[in-house]
Amino acid sequence: MIAMERFPEGFHALAPLLTHREHAVLANISVRVGSIGDNHLGGWYAYRGAKAAQNMFTRGIAVELGRRARKLVCVALHPGTTDTGLSEPFQQRVPEHKLFPVSRTVDQLLAVIDTLGPEHSGHFYAWDGQEIPW
């Protein structure tokens, strides 16, 4: 039995679906600015803090569910700068080869997911498969 009170709000319905013996990947979209170890610019305090908190949830969930589902992979993924309304105000500073259309972002993240095994659980990866420090 899973101690549901230990999971974040809203996670109660999802947890039982991920505690089985089959390979499964729980990937969530984070961003590089949520990395404490990779913060070389400062700024964006609220956004960085929110993403750092999301990353901590990812790590905690990976540890907790990993005890019950050894083949579960729980990771945070950085999609790179994707051409959406959210990134539009910042796109002028992004080199053209680093601004990805949505379809490319999806393909890149799925390619990363396809390489992940249980040993990758609880980690943070960029769109190119490189690990990002927490």
C-alpha positions, 0 to 999 in steps of 0.5 A: 500500500502506498502512503498517499499522504506523502505525495503532492496534491493531485498526485494521488490518482497517478501514483498507483498507475506507476507502481508496477513492474513494467518499464515506464517513464514519468517525464515532466518539462522543466527548464535549465533556469531551474538548475541551481548548479547551472545558474551563472546569470542570476535574475528571474528569481520567481521563475527559477525558484518555481522550476527548482521546486518542480525539480525537487518534486521530480527527484523526490517522486523518483526516490519514493516511487523507485522503491516500489517500481524498480523500472520506473524512470522519473525525470525532468526534461529541458526542451530548449527554447521552443518557438511558442508564445511563451518564448516569443518575448525572448526569441530575439536573443536566441540564435536561430539554430537554437530556436526549435519548432514545436515538432522538433522539440517533441521529437528531441524529447521523445528521443531522449526518453527512448534512451532512459533506463531506471539508472537515469531516474531522478535526474534532469536532462536537456533536449540533446540528452546531456544531464543538467545539474540540479 
